[in-house]
Amino acid sequence: MILYFTGTGNSRFAARRLAQRLGDQTVSLGQVFRNKQPLQFHSASPFVVVCPIYAWRLPKPVEELLAQGEFSGSRQLYLVVTMGASYGGAGSYIQKILAKTGMEYRGMAGVVMPDNFLVSFSMPDQNQALSILRQALPRLDQIAQTIAAGDALPPSSSKGGWLLSGLVNWGFSHFMMSSKAFTVSDACVGCGKCAAECPVGNIALTGGKVRFSNHCSFCLGCIHRCPVHAIDYKGKGKKHGYYLCPPEEKILSQAED
Ligand SMILES: Cc1cc2nc3c(=O)[nH]c(=O)nc-3n(C[C@H](O)[C@H](O)[C@H](O)COP(=O)(O)O)c2cc1C
């Protein structure tokens, strides 16, 4: 079973590719969290969790799921993370969480995909994004082969892991990763796309107005997805542009636009 969490679609694309190669099914954790479904999963095949990296760690709701979820059938769990550049020491935190739950950690693999962190970076244009995503395909297929063979993914540690995934992540989560600084301009048309797609159900549309609750995962999906670019974080969307993973057919077709 391939469980995926996504803000802008990269991890869904990766999950679908792995599922196709492994002949397995995908489950959207966004749907599970949004609909407050029980965190109970049963799979005869190993669990594969696919998600983005946020500040050199897994998104908080995914770490919580790994700690609190009930996984039956297979006791093996692989992690595949999509990221702009690096995952720091994210794997060691997961290893510790899983050691407490009795699940067997089968390692973590990182796949470079377009970086959606508009707070710091300019977003790639469509051709740049397609090129990065196409380069990710052989990596995804290699990961699928390793999983299919029953082998472990290589252990995940990299230089600066503790500093980035510990201290810097702590700073990010305490001082940045909340929707408190999100703004909604008068351009909002009340279409509700942000609320419908928020992977943690942190957005509601009340009287046609967007309202944020207080458990934002900081996936930035609402900012990237807003069709009229009404949602922003300190003007960074306006400055750096927007990104959504292009449709699968477009990535898989070799035709350049
Ligand atoms: C809050 C936030 C923090 C991020 N931190 C990192 C990071 O530490 N390292 C990295 O390589 N990419 C980082 N990224 C980039 C995402 O991991 C990357 O774009 C990912 O593929 C997005 O996946 P999604 O489209 O499934 O949401 C960050 C993105 C966000 C929104």
The ligand as a Gaussian input file, in Angstrom:
#p B3LYP/6-31G(d) Opt

LIG

0 1
 C        7.513000      24.359000       4.151000
 C        8.399000      23.721000       3.130000
 C        9.679000      23.343000       3.509000
 C       10.518000      22.696000       2.587000
 N       11.745000      22.261000       3.013000
 C       12.548000      21.572000       2.174000
 C       13.800000      21.039000       2.639000
 O       14.169000      21.114000       3.801000
 N       14.581000      20.385000       1.730000
 C       14.206000      20.245000       0.423000
 O       14.974000      19.662000      -0.337000
 N       13.008000      20.701000      -0.038000
 C       12.164000      21.360000       0.811000
 N       10.933000      21.813000       0.375000
 C       10.502000      21.503000      -1.005000
 C        9.516000      20.322000      -1.080000
 O        9.939000      19.264000      -0.250000
 C        9.375000      19.797000      -2.522000
 O        9.071000      20.791000      -3.425000
 C        8.331000      18.668000      -2.572000
 O        8.540000      17.905000      -3.739000
 C        6.901000      19.173000      -2.576000
 O        6.035000      18.064000      -2.633000
 P        4.474000      18.114000      -2.916000
 O        4.296000      18.721000      -4.303000
 O        4.052000      16.708000      -2.872000
 O        3.843000      18.967000      -1.886000
 C       10.081000      22.470000       1.260000
 C        8.790000      22.874000       0.894000
 C        7.949000      23.483000       1.812000
 C        6.554000      23.879000       1.404000

